[in-house]
Each structure stands twice: as structure tokens, then as C-alpha cells.
């Protein structure tokens, strides 16, 4: 008999994300990064993916993954970011044309 998690994570992807990654030719990288969140942070509570414009550079945008995780499950923020960066760089080697960012938010229970 299988058990269900106490809560099901919320995944929200802004409607402009998929057309953007397709147009820029990075859909495979996007899908890899999207799939990496539950793999690297299995107890994540929510994930919001959006396109955010750079405040200084016109027509330059970031593909932002905002993941909320329990702080007790991710005690070392630097190590968590390092793991994500390593996975991202392996999936999207240089030269990179599209910046993918992780905002990792650790929350109390």
C-alpha cells in the first residue's frame, strides 16, 4: 500500500515561459531544470517559474525558478545552491544564451 505525501507541492508556471524557451531554443534545458527541482529538493513545497526582465539591460530576461523548501530539509543553503548549479551547468554547458536562476526560499515548518 502506498502513502500520499502530507501535502502536494504546488507548481505554477507563468504562461509566457514555454513560448519563450521554445523561441530561444532552450526547451530541453528548461525541462531538465524543471525536473531537477523535485530530484534535488524532494520535499519542496512549491515551485513558481517565470520570466523576469533585467532592470538594466533592455530585452534581457531571466528564467526564474522560485522553489520553497522546508529549512530543516535544506540546512546548508550554499551546498544546495552548489548542487543546483552543478546540475544546471551539466545540462547547459557554455556558451549560454539564456540565464536560468534559482531562488531557493527556505521556510520554517
Secondary structure, 3 states (H helix, E strand, C coil): CCCCCCCCCEEEECHHHHHHHHHCCCHHHHHHHHHHHHHHCCCCCEEEEEEEECCCCCCCEEEEEEEEEEHHHCCCHHHHHHHHHHHHHHHCCCCCCCEEEEEEEEECC
